[in-house]
Amino acid sequence: MPRVKARYRTTDERAIVGESLAGLFAVETLLLEPDLFDTYIAFDPSLWWNDQKLVEGAGARLRARSQTGKTLYLASSGDDTEATQRFADVLGKGAPPGLSWHYEKMPDEKHSTIYHPAALKAFRAVFEPARGK
């Protein structure tokens, strides 16, 4: 992050967006290193990877580290495995109080088409400008 800040005009807000394996990376980063970003956005994250071990350990990881002030936006296509739903179920049962999260099912989209419509929805939801600006 220091190189980005040195080269570009930035704010202190940091976000990561990923689809497929990059979506898996975004979710894993939230669970293992939540202080790296403020906002985590994942479309069709490959949570099936490694026999869904990340999903299996998600509840404990969420409880182990503070998620205060963090936002997670998940979206899944009709091609997505049940792993994203399982992860959303984990969040529904035990998301820490400081984590704001949303799960968007997009069954009419495919893995190859989800990025653009999901990104539009996510960016509008997560980065909605303050009223009156």
ZISULTA-V43940 format. One record per helix or strand. SS is the DSSP state (hx for helix, st for strand). FROM is the first residue (numbers start at 0). TO is the last residue. If there is no record, write none. Layout:
# ZISULTA-V43940
[[SS,FROM,TO] [SS,FROM,TO]]
This chain:
# ZISULTA-V43940
[[hx,1,6] [st,14,18] [hx,20,31] [hx,33,35] [st,38,42] [hx,48,55] [hx,57,63] [st,69,76] [hx,82,93] [st,98,105] [hx,113,125]]
